[in-house]
Amino acid sequence: MGFLRNVLDGLLSLCAALLSLAIFAVPVWATHLAINGGLIGVWAYLALVGLIYIGGNLTIAFLRKALDGVAPLRDRKR
């Protein structure tokens, strides 16, 4: 039963990683299009880099948990 629980926890972490990637990717893409379209200035790339950094770190953290079989809201395996 412990192995199945770790697999399911890993799948939950994988879903959390995909969801966090989607949540951060949409505003990043929209900001990039707005900069290229001339709606906002080039200074917005600074905010874009920050958003990519935070979203990338969060997604990588969830992916590491998925590979280790840890649930998204836990620090260690059950």
Secondary structure, 3 states (H helix, E strand, C coil): CHHHHHHHHHHHHHHHHHHHHHHHHHHHHHHHHHHHHCCCCCCHHHHHHHHHHHHHHHHHHHHHHHHHCCCCCCCCCC
